[in-house]
């Protein structure tokens, strides 16, 4: 167990800041390594940041804690960089397309004879050397998306949030305070909370009311996000972050220290197995079911969650008649 103190981050977040991921009062715990190796396992650090809770009038009415995971300082920049590159690259549509000399219309007839003209030989008017011709090695539609692990993506978001705690404030729920859309009143509330409308501000709320959304949408430097739209780029690109108490509880519950990432599909499979065990008994006859895009034809027994024929037989299937893997999009 090793403890280290780090200097606090700068007062303003910047996407290109060299000290973006310096985390104050960082306590890192690494798993013990039973063998000697030059590669150290990645340790997940955590910190409990104290956030002031402000009322709608701008007065401090309490405190709350943001206790989320964070990558160690030596790898934090790499983790967040991979997360932001993945987000930006996966947004590329990849629809750019050009025509080669074989695909462009026309150009079938030889413009002039091969010899006796004194000119360079030419076999088509659609050569890439002439206007209106094809494009040499031009772009074609392609998939630019790249994969990132679920745990790595969550760690990147939590690390970015942990690095921004110095520029983070918690405000009580104010959705009901706006009886009608009024941008002037929203800017006045931001001034009471110590926020400059000229700075980039990100609001994270569990639910954005219609009046709040209409009151804030004309402010070009403001982003109003919900847990569904929370993304890494807006976190890094913001100078100030404003959370509600419910949003803080959500972050602690999703990115907290004691949270383990489990696949939703695995949880559904466990529930299916428990239901089958409670029901008991077996049904005889041919059974055809679909699980995760894989159709299984079998005789009786438990069939849910089967990944391979051997796995199906181990769960109690009498006999696997057919194992037909194909995706749902193929029919």
Phi, psi and omega in degrees: 000125182233138179241138180218146179256139181238152178287147182293154181287166179295161184292347183230136178279142176216139181295332181255013182291134181285341182245034185294324189251029170278117188254128182283147175050053185271127176245117184249136177238122180249148179290139180295139181256121185278349181232157180277124180208150179280348178260125180266139178292149179290122180261139179263120180264166177211158177211148177254107181264138179266124181245133176285143176258121181255145175280176179295334178277354178095007180268147179282124183242000179169190179222155175220169186236138175246106185243094184230164180287158178206143176288152178298154185302326184287343180239000185297316182297321180293320181294313181291324178298317179295322179295317182287324178295321178297315180298314183291321183287328180287347177277348180292129182283330179066036183260002179297131184212139176231165180255134174278176180295338178278339184260338182289150185285139176089188177083017182281332183268140177290126186300315180209169186295163186292318187237174172070019176246344184077003181254168178292142181295144183210131183254349182203148174281352181257024175296147178298348181277351182245152175298138183087000180273185180287174181249134179275125177052041178283170181290148175232155179303134181207164179263117182266357187293146176233160185260145172223141181292150182297318179294322180292322179294316179295322179294324178295316180294314180295325177294318178296320178294319180295327180285345184255012183295332179292337180248029185242143179220150179249131182237139179298161181300127184233016182296324182278351181286340181259100179284336177213156180295127180206105182294325181297320179292325179291320177294322177296322177294322177297321178295323178293331179273004180079026181253138177265120180300341179279344177272159178280117184238135177244125176258133175240112181232150178290326180212129180258116179289163182296318182293323178292318179296319179289328180287334186255350187286340179276357178269109188292336183267008185247138175239123178256110186243158172238169178305331180288328183257006179296129182218163187288323184295315181294329177294313182287332185271006183256144175275326179227146177237130181241125181239156170261161179304321178294325178292324177296317178297323178296315180296319178295326180283330183265322183244017183289175184291322186268008182272129176250134181283119178236145180288135177295327179295321179296320179295320179294321180295319179298320178295323178295317180296319179297320179295320179295320181292323180291322181295317180068169179076171181224149175254132183260150182120174182286133180235128176239123181225165179238130179221114178057043178079007181244124179268133183238127173248121184212172177253112170058186176076181177281134182232351183285141178080008182285131181252328180222161177301321179296321180293324179294317179294325179293335180275355176115011177292135180295311183200132178274112181281317183206145177233102189244093179273122169200151186283160181293335183282359185270357178230000000 
